[in-house]
Amino acid sequence: MSEKHYRNCNLCEAICGIEITHEDGKILSIVGDKLDPFSRGHICPKALALKDIYEDGDRLRGPVRRTDSGWEEIGWDEAFDKTARMIRDVQERFGRDAVAVYQGNPSVHNLGTMLNSRELLKALRTKNNYSATSVDQLPHHFASWAMLGHQFLIPVPDIDRTDYFLILGANPLASNGSLMTAPDIIHRMEAIRKRSGKIVLIDPRRTETTRITDEHFFIRPSTDAFLLLATVNTLFAEDLVDLGRLADFTDGAESLRIASAEFTPEMAGGLTGISADEIKRLTREFAVAKSAVCYGRIGLSTQKFGGLCQWLINAINILTGNFDRPGGAMFTSPAFDLLQTSKGGDIHNRWQSRVRKLPEFMGELPVAALAEEMLTPGEGQIKALVTSCGNPVLSTPNGGQLDKALEGLEFMVSIDFYINETTRHANLILPPVTNLESSHYDIIFNTFAVRNTAKY
């Protein structure tokens, strides 16, 4: 007789509720959970792919080690003992920092990894800690830390109540929101227009989100900072700044007025490809809307001025009074409070990468430096690597260089259930179970969700 069980899909940030029908270990169907109050029955093809991953014949189901004649299955005790022995050997011979750790994006989608990876890092005591964060959302964290005092105090668009949604470098119809956990986002965005609101997209590409926006402006890549500064300039020049209740505890507005003075709409128009008149019009519309929120995502973060872009987005929401208020950029109050468990304060530039002296932030170094730290000889050179659910040869800058660097390691162990472009270099692969076979509570994405929910 078939049974049903319910969980969240954790293949992306949307954490949609799913209903799984199964019998004798075989999955019969995966559908959206219509009774889930957050996702409301919505799922995307990722949820259906959970079945494909679970049943995939290429998935590793036990530890394997690389030999001259190919991959060989071994027992868990032997795999753990070998891993611990090799890591200890490398650190005894070359120092603590000779072992590096790379954690891929799925790390933050997994309860076990979230709860335990920090303990692994404490045990290793290495400064060579890397993750997908530095090729994704690090500028968000940096802007929140610099402006608000904590790297996880990230404001989230109140999409369900806003009247004006200004989107830069994001594609929420594909991502279901990102640092804005919003399942069923298409209906949430359609609701903005149904209540006579407006959606404006700034993006150099015509994306999936374009079809649901009222206006789409093509911008020259990597010029977003000039557009945002021109918006700030216009707010001050046309006396549209209205801090409201934020005025009593907001510092530096006058300094921002001075700093933005030279970045006029006319100057930005020539750089961005969006005319000065349109920049002024959009700024006025945003400022006078009953409620409005400016939101920028990975398209802004993965460029030279990524940190500045995210800082300016916060500034625009603050200057127009659309900060920490309904319909604007708000802060969540999740059941598991990440701010209480994560250290803030002095978390920047406590150490630097060995080769290029790039600064640490939040306890990790930019992953763009990982390969050179392996390839450059000398004291402190990385000799061993632990990867967790990541494929940085494909997903980080200059993957060819990293592919070459991995060949020269003394030891590498990967926590992954696939042999891929990165893990093929590992001496040992330790496969976890799939998402459908482990319990889950979403620590991270409830922190960035447009509704406060809790589900185990």
Secondary structure as GFF3:
##gff-version 3
##sequence-region A 1 456
A	DSSP	beta_strand	3	8	.	.	.	ID=ss1
A	DSSP	beta_strand	17	23	.	.	.	ID=ss2
A	DSSP	beta_strand	26	32	.	.	.	ID=ss3
A	DSSP	alpha_helix	45	55	.	.	.	ID=ss4
A	DSSP	beta_strand	64	67	.	.	.	ID=ss5
A	DSSP	beta_strand	70	73	.	.	.	ID=ss6
A	DSSP	alpha_helix	76	94	.	.	.	ID=ss7
A	DSSP	three_ten_helix	96	98	.	.	.	ID=ss8
A	DSSP	beta_strand	99	103	.	.	.	ID=ss9
A	DSSP	three_ten_helix	105	109	.	.	.	ID=ss10
A	DSSP	alpha_helix	111	124	.	.	.	ID=ss11
A	DSSP	beta_strand	129	131	.	.	.	ID=ss12
A	DSSP	three_ten_helix	132	135	.	.	.	ID=ss13
A	DSSP	alpha_helix	138	148	.	.	.	ID=ss14
A	DSSP	beta_strand	156	157	.	.	.	ID=ss15
A	DSSP	beta_strand	164	168	.	.	.	ID=ss16
A	DSSP	alpha_helix	172	175	.	.	.	ID=ss17
A	DSSP	alpha_helix	185	194	.	.	.	ID=ss18
A	DSSP	beta_strand	198	202	.	.	.	ID=ss19
A	DSSP	three_ten_helix	208	212	.	.	.	ID=ss20
A	DSSP	beta_strand	215	217	.	.	.	ID=ss21
A	DSSP	alpha_helix	224	237	.	.	.	ID=ss22
A	DSSP	three_ten_helix	244	249	.	.	.	ID=ss23
A	DSSP	alpha_helix	253	260	.	.	.	ID=ss24
A	DSSP	alpha_helix	265	272	.	.	.	ID=ss25
A	DSSP	alpha_helix	276	288	.	.	.	ID=ss26
A	DSSP	beta_strand	293	296	.	.	.	ID=ss27
A	DSSP	alpha_helix	298	301	.	.	.	ID=ss28
A	DSSP	alpha_helix	306	319	.	.	.	ID=ss29
A	DSSP	beta_strand	329	330	.	.	.	ID=ss30
A	DSSP	alpha_helix	338	341	.	.	.	ID=ss31
A	DSSP	beta_strand	348	352	.	.	.	ID=ss32
A	DSSP	beta_strand	359	361	.	.	.	ID=ss33
A	DSSP	three_ten_helix	367	369	.	.	.	ID=ss34
A	DSSP	alpha_helix	370	375	.	.	.	ID=ss35
A	DSSP	beta_strand	384	388	.	.	.	ID=ss36
A	DSSP	alpha_helix	392	395	.	.	.	ID=ss37
A	DSSP	alpha_helix	399	406	.	.	.	ID=ss38
A	DSSP	beta_strand	411	415	.	.	.	ID=ss39
A	DSSP	three_ten_helix	423	425	.	.	.	ID=ss40
A	DSSP	beta_strand	428	430	.	.	.	ID=ss41
A	DSSP	three_ten_helix	435	437	.	.	.	ID=ss42
###
